[in-house]
């Protein structure tokens, strides 16, 4: 059985981005998608789609066509409740409700990984313990919060 990877909006947007300032992140994201995504069940939420629809993204139509092909996790009232608990416990700033919703979707649906380039509010080692504590109190599993750099298949390299 494949493990599940939830994508926040940064991943699909970087697949179509061309900014020179983040070219390394874009290259890693594309490499992960091309080489690794097939090893996982990949999903997004309606929150991911809403962010991509409402934002000002280069190649927005292509991004939305891309995510339309992915499994979409359905909203649930419990997800909103979970996100409120995250905000009430200062896991994320209240102005970034999308981050709390991404984590709530991934936890509610027991995703193995939440893949993101958001290293301030999600893939942040300083926050992981706090997130685990809150999720344990809510009787939820905690997805691994990772960047594409952290989710490549291990390979054996033979020195020449």
Buried (B, 14 or more C-beta within 10 A) or exposed (E): EEEBBBBBBBBBBBBBBEEEEBEEBBEBBBEBBEEBBEEBBBBBBBBBBEBBBEEEBEBBEEBBEBBEEBEEBEBEEEBBEBBEBBBEBEBBEEEBBBBBBBBBBBBBBEBBBBBBBBEEBBBBEEBBEBBEEBBEEBEBBBBBBBBBBEBEEEEEEEEE
